[in-house]
Amino acid sequence: MENEKYLKDLSEIKNMMNRSSRFISLSGLSGVFAGCYAILGAVMAKMVLNSNTSYYNESYESVSSGIANTDVTLQLVTIALAVLVLAIGTAIFLTTRKARKNEQKIWDSTSKRLVVNFFAPLIAGGLFCVVLLQYNLIGLIAPSMLIFYGLALIHASKYTFADLKGLGYANLILGLVATQFIGYGLYFWAIGFGLFHIIYGIWMHNKYDRKSA
């Protein structure tokens, strides 16, 4: 009996330490929704590009020739921003709901560190992509987004579920591979931000969210 009580106390101490050092209210379903938004965005972007074949095709020369259609660029940026806003908005809503359900704080020192470590590489990557767009190196934008997003997830994983690191490395590697297939970046983008997120979200939902339900 004493051994069981001792193990139970150790388990409670471990849970308290995890709660204080890691943000554990992330919702797995938010990953599924983010993946769906990304795939929908990729389909819309492909439709835009198909109607402007002179702007983008499968050759390196066409995506780095210095010829860019401002209207097409604006449409693609709008789609990307819409996907980002929807994904972040859904994540905030579902994570907040989960935190309140589990009587956990949504904004504390741990969540602040999580946000800083996530957005620092992400903002740097966004600025780098703007530079690529400035020089019309269109074909490298999608791989760069995957690479910097992967780095952001790896850095943020220290303050939340360790499973996030796996998604980060998957996107990082996919982004590096995508640099060797210039012109197919949209497909890699859909796989990384879409398919990987859906798989990860389902995995996290089954592993953590159902247990706390």
PyMOL commands that set and color helices and strands:
alter all, ss='L'
color gray80, all
select helices_A, chain A and resi 2-21+28-50+60-63+70-101+109-134+138-159+163-178+185-212
alter helices_A, ss='H'
color red, helices_A
deselect
rebuild
show_as cartoon
